Amino acid sequence: MLPHVSEALTNLGIPAQPAALAIGGEWTAGDGAMLHSRSPIDGAEQAKFALATGAQVDQAIGAAAGAFRAWRVTPAPVRGEFVRRFGEQLRLHKADLAAIVTAEAGKIATEALGEVQEMIDVCDFAVGLSRQLYGKTIASERPGHRLAEQWLPLGPVGVISAFNFPVAVWAWNAAIAWVCGDPVVWKPSEKTPLTAIACQALVAQTLASTPDVPDAISCLAVGGADAGQALAASPQLPLVSATGSTRMGRAVAETVAKRLGRSLLELGGNNGMIVTPSADMEMAVRSIVFAAVGTCGQRCTSLRRLIVHESLADNLRDRVLAAYAKLPIGDPRDTGTLVGPLVDEAAFVGMQAALAAAREQGGVVHGGERVTAGVPAGGYYVTPAVVEIAASAPIVQQETFAPILYLLKYADFDAAIELHNSVPQGLASAVLTTDLREAEQFCGPAGSDCGIVNVNTSPSGAEIGGAFGGEKETGGGRESGSDSWKQYMRRATNTVNYSTELPLSQGIKFDV
């Protein structure tokens, strides 16, 4: 285990031998296969423990279902107070939690700290939301009647998260689910188990200071595919929120749909940016580089397709490549590093396979090689790649979780939008332009078909105040801000007759 990780875990009160299953503050060893968790920084083993099985996941689900009976009738502002206290724990332990994120996901320090800040921000959002779970009063057609909509707790929520945002995505779900009255059962990525265990430890500390809150409102099961399947299949979980690949999301959605449950899916992105002739080129280079190489290209919102007007393409390519050449690539713990490692060898193999396919399909590849000098041995560090390729190449339709940027050319803005929308994914998008008509067209009904549509900023990154999610194969889910809370609740339409008569709607007469 990396020394700074051991210190951070100690500061968080986590025992030397992690356990895979937690119900509140009660920890139980897993009964499944042995997990060997390794750091992407240098391949060093971070932890070794047995995974939770599907049967143990069912145990956690049962506990969460029991906690729901008390949590659903707890006043929402009281639920918000619990979330506020949890947010304070995050503030106290921000640096320690970020250190574990860096060690397990390979994020540079500022990105890891930013991810924990995102958790804090969504807690603040949820606390305010706990006093704003508003319904509607509707004019009734019947005299002496009141018609209203009321939002009520839904039930325990299953959360399946990915390695690239190992804590923030869970917090998006958990903070809002808790104030809505729903316990949470979390299955994190097996690649980032210690971050999940650290979060659960902070929840347990919060629970210790709030004895009236049921412990099982937060349950953790570090497990494999069988654990995820147990979450998806359980009829006790009316909602399953899953973040990851389209393949994984499709499997989850099919299982949940068979039992007529709800799915909240945040799946693949193949994000595009259109750069027009009027764009600010300095801003373009900066936004492109961050969006394409931040988190080593392993964000759901990473820039994959750069759609540039043909008059600018060669110049912009050269400027981006020049910026790439100056990027500090190396140990993400080091001050000044901007590009850390890929998460593991499989990610590197996938990147090289995509670049080989691009070459076979007529692409010209710049960069993309493994970096071995000046970086920790055992990690998979790479130079970011720019690929000049035809828009019709099949590889452009696929998302590779790595710093690969496909450079595509366009002549007409309408054609650029068609090209942008021509992939099966629909998460994040951007246009760089100072032309008001182009900007408004991109944001309008004939513009970007994505869930996130930006003007003069990159597609990568999002604030918690806006609902996060996408369309098409991205899954259609929305998490975090705006009115995403409605997915964690059920709506009841109430009719109250306060008269002494019994009129029927639609003027129906039924005299007995």
Secondary structure, 3 states (H helix, E strand, C coil): CCHHHHHHHHHCCCCCCCCCEEECCEEECCCCCEEEEECCCCCCEEEEEECECHHHHHHHHHHHHHHHHHHCCCCHHHHHHHHHHHHHHHHHCHHHHHHHHHHHHCCCHHHHHHHHHHHHHHHHHHHHHCCCCCCCEECCCCCCEEEEEEEEECCCEEEECCCCCCCHHHHHHHHHHHHCCCCEEEECCCCCHHHHHHHHHHHHHHHHCCCCCCHHHEEEECECHHHHHHHHHCCCCCEEEEECCHHHHHHHHHHHHHCCCEEEEECCCCEEEEECCCCCHHHHHHHHHHHHHHHHHCCCCCEEEEEEECCCHHHHHHHHHHHHHCCCECCCCCCCCCECCECCHHHHHHHHHHHHHHHHCCCEEEECCEECCCCCCCCEEECCEEEECCCCCHHHHCCCCCCEEEEEEECCHHHHHHHHCCCCEECEEEEECCCHHHHHHHHCCCCCCCCEEEECCCCCCCCCCCEECCEECCCCCCEECCCHHHHHEEEEEEEEECCCCCCCHHHCCCCC
